[in-house]
Amino acid sequence: MHLFLLGVSHRTAPVELRERLDFSSRDLGTAVQALAAHPAATEAVLLSTCNRSEVYVASDDPLQAREEIVGFLADYHGVPADAFVPHLFERSDGDATRHLFRVAAGLDSLIVGEPQILGQVKDAFQVAADRQCVGPLLTRLFQSSFGVGKRVRTETALGEGAVSVGFAAVELARKIFGRLDGRSVLVVGAGEITTLAAQHLHTHGVGEIVVTSRTGSSAEALAAKVSGRAIGWDQLASAVAGADIVVSGTGAPRPILTHADVQAAVSGHRSRPLFIIDLAVPRDVEASVGSLEQVFLYNVDDLQALVHENVSRRGAEIDRAEFIVGEEVTRFGSWRRSRGAVPTVVALRRRFEAIRRSEFERLGVKLSGLSPADRERVDEVTRLIVEKLLVEPTEQLKALPDEETQAAYTEAVNRLFGLRDEASEIDRSIDRPLRRS
Amino acid sequence: VNLLTLALYAAAGVAYAIHFARRSPTVGRAATTLLLLGALTHTFAIGMQTMEVRHVPFANPSRAVSTFVWLLALSYLYLEIAADERAMGVFILPVMVGLQVIPAAYPGVENADPVLDSPWFWVHVSSLLFAYASFALAGVLGVTYMLQFKEIKKKHLGFFYTRLPSLSILDSMNLRAVVIGWAFLTVGVVVGLIWTAQARQVAPGDPNLQAMWVGDPKVFIALVTWAIYSFALVSRPTLGWSGRRAAWLSALGFVVVMLNFLPVSYFVETSHTF
């Protein structure tokens, strides 16, 4: 059984082609079922995101599997094979494992370390598993990839640090306030940039969103979008006092929130910090506001600098993440090898035991003179001899260094002892409980 | 046993530091396990001493320090498990290891004055030690708050920013630790007063008992401590002293506590043995 991967990604194909081969917008379940109906694709998973469409199969015959997958892609998407075959990349066995692990770790993403991909890999597997399209090999492969994604996330800073201004602002707010629910946000200005920021905060579950703008109608329009409420421009100063987070982005030529305004807002018995995000150029908030004790003031350049720092920090973490991927690929490989020898080992043991038993029964007449206790002893001794004979070959078969060597050795053992039929039957019976009927 | 405890705490401290720097969950779990083992051997040591002298050992400074470290280990473990947050370990463990050196080096002899043999006295000492352990946690939370506050304020998000919990969590954990510490401090001081009054009736001629009043450095600093933490609690709702100022107060309070606990115990003439 081999692992085989065929697909297109942002590294190999332009977006027009990726769109045409995209599965995510269509019924992924039906697609994976259709694919798994092909004889060479015994197990199949389809991973489709906006940056990639990848087909993972477990197959006895990778060459035939490749043909069938290409045919399937062409049929399913109605795209002539010639149009996409030059853009396909393919991997098998160890390389396919490494590829999936890197994808799950976010190492193959357009923005390295972005967190969504792990969820998408999980979903892709779940869809295939729900339709009984996966067997033990892909199940183990994908579950290991979830582990890789988790390890990379917890043990490296690859996914850490926001790489967009909006995320950087939300991350800072989290660091200051902990959870964002229940925190009230004041949005000053209803232009494009504040709209984006407000929507971003809204999706991150902040409490109340209050919008104010010089033109009341646009404030109301934005408030409606983020289920907030609009207030008049003249209430700006008092609204600052009630807010935890202020997002400002007006086109005003000079600061609209002065040191005195903000000082008045945070004086008195206010004990909460105030986080002011000034997205406007020229700035809406006087720089000296940042020196007020409980106020954290960040402008566009500050956030941009954070993003920049995060991007380079992620770059530095890539090596550590690749190292984890390497470790897990090795671990998965040794699991596969130990498992690859199992059918032959089991068949060998059954064969030896059958010979021992039949000899023992054949000698039954000659041994009838012995007492039951002695007969038991003979049984025990022969059993131990067989056991001991098998210990070494069993260990050796399981410990072979790589897949090709192992395939050669198991094949040799199968042939020497005439085990081929029996071994492949055992192989199937191991897989059967998980495989589709 | 004291040395083994110290070694385990030191190992846990190193593991917490590695965990903090590299953020490997495995090392983090190892750190917690080492600390748990340290706390267990420590419990065993204190249990043995208790059996030996028939009360919890704290009638001499070294043993009191040991008991304090033990309470701190338990409180910290509680905090770690309750908040599911290991980042504080790297700050707490050095305090524990530093203090635990004292009992490991000078075990001291438990030589309790019979006049101390009263349940009031034991309540007095255990409440105070527990209060000090809470203040130690609060102090560490305060210091970490200030470190992170500074990074966010200066817009230089670096080492601590990526490793510590959010400011609001640090602040609320700090508040909780101060409330608990303050309650036990109050109980400890009040019980101390009651006990002194009672003991004076039993042994009117004891010069130590005569000296136990506000003029005694130990008692005086304890009252200063009480004042600091009371202020920390009152200023929060009335003056809005939370966050950075509360953090600063709890760090200051802990410095005073440590001052009272160590130099005053060992070097200043006082009616208290520690």
Interface residues (C-beta under 8 A of the other chain):
Chain A: T154 E155 A157 E160 G161 L172 R174 K175 I176 F177 G178 G268 H269 R270 S271 R272 P273 G290 E293 Q294 F296 Y298 D302 A305 L306 E309
Chain B: R22 R23 S24 P25 Q148 I152 K153 K155 L157 Y161 T162 P165 S166 L167 S168 I169 R236 P237 T238 L239 G240 W241 S242 G243 R244
